[in-house]
């Protein structure tokens, strides 16, 4: 019998936990963010917008919306201000993760902030069409390379403010449980990122990009701790299957299946955003960890396997080399 779960390459042991998760009631955020400066990328729509709205509602002094279109960002800003009755908090900054130079400029601007407490990297791309930006397949460029370029460029600022203000900064990267659907055929290639520069397995690129995020964080977090530099909590999470704009480029039959699935079991973007807000205030127990339903959870069996561990080290090593080429010396920020 045809199964939608088989179509999406879902492991059988994942199906039950996925459905349970979708119907799990998530706690409404009540953490006090008073005095904090927070960056949320991809915040003009969907999960990022709702997370930014929560941060403003919960007292943050400054919430920076990072998005490609300043015009759309201004619309989101007005929406947040009207719903929270707070003005003078939200700032709209332009950043395009398909451009390394744009990421660098955004981070340079962030270094000039009086303080920086939390960075929520939510911006992402899912596209069925193969395109290249910055010499790499676009999904990998945006979701992996630019995401971690931003992370490493902002680490010195977060650490400096950790000392200056006696705080424990957070760096959260929004992943997805779609990583469990990744076939990740490229893991056996001599050079993983070179192999990802191909249109052959385009339908698996988004899932693989989310897997690469999780693998990288599992290596990066211990390296950050071992550096002996001021602690910054690095974590990742899945917001679950939500009514977001992520699948807007999907084509048949995925677009139809996604449409039906959202109406049957999809979380609202507000509910999904609760996972982002929770991760942004999670404690040291979340460092280097993956969070589901606002709780720290173990990732998949494959991630924790010997094969997964070997791929993890290779991905991390190759990614650091790529980042060094983009911004020489950036890996010293770890």
Secondary structure, 3 states (H helix, E strand, C coil): CCCHHHHCCCCHHHHHHHHHHHCCCCCCCCCCCCCCEEEEECCCCHHHHHHHHHHHHCCCCEEEEEECCHHHHHHHHHHHHHHHCCCCCEEEEECCCCCHHHHHHHHHHHCCCCCCCEEEECCCCCCCCCCEECCEEHHHHHHHHHHHHHHHHHHHHHHHHHHHCCCCCEEEEECCHHHHHCCCHHHHCCCHHHHHCCCCCHHHHHHHHHHHHHHHHHHHHHHHHHCCCCCCEEEEEECCCECCCHHHHCCCCHHHHHHHHHHHHCECHHHHHHHHHHHCCCCHHHCCCEEECCEEECCCHHHHCHHHHHHHHHHHHHHHHHHHHHCCCHHHHC
